[in-house]
Amino acid sequence: MISSDQIKKSIEASIPCEWIQVEGEDGRHFNAVIVSAEFVGKTMIQQHQLVYRALRERMKDDVHALSMRTLTPEQWVNAQSSK
């Protein structure tokens, strides 16, 4: 079984993140919010592909489902200020 922290570290090893939160209770299903300048100018699909590439081996064996929200730093600031 894999932990949320291990997923987080795998993402951070491939993508420079300004902020990241990964949660999961059963070791197979996870939710993530990832903020990175690497996402600037990319479509949501391209952003998610970056994350999936970062988790390539883990997605094959350890992770059954990953729900993610990817944001650029600007989108993150705007989302935080609208709360």
Protein Blocks (a to p, Z undefined) as FASTA:
>chain_A
ZZfklmmmmmmmmmccfbdcdddfklpaccdddddfklgopafklmmmmmmmmmmmmmmm
mmmbdcdddddfklmmmmmmmZZ
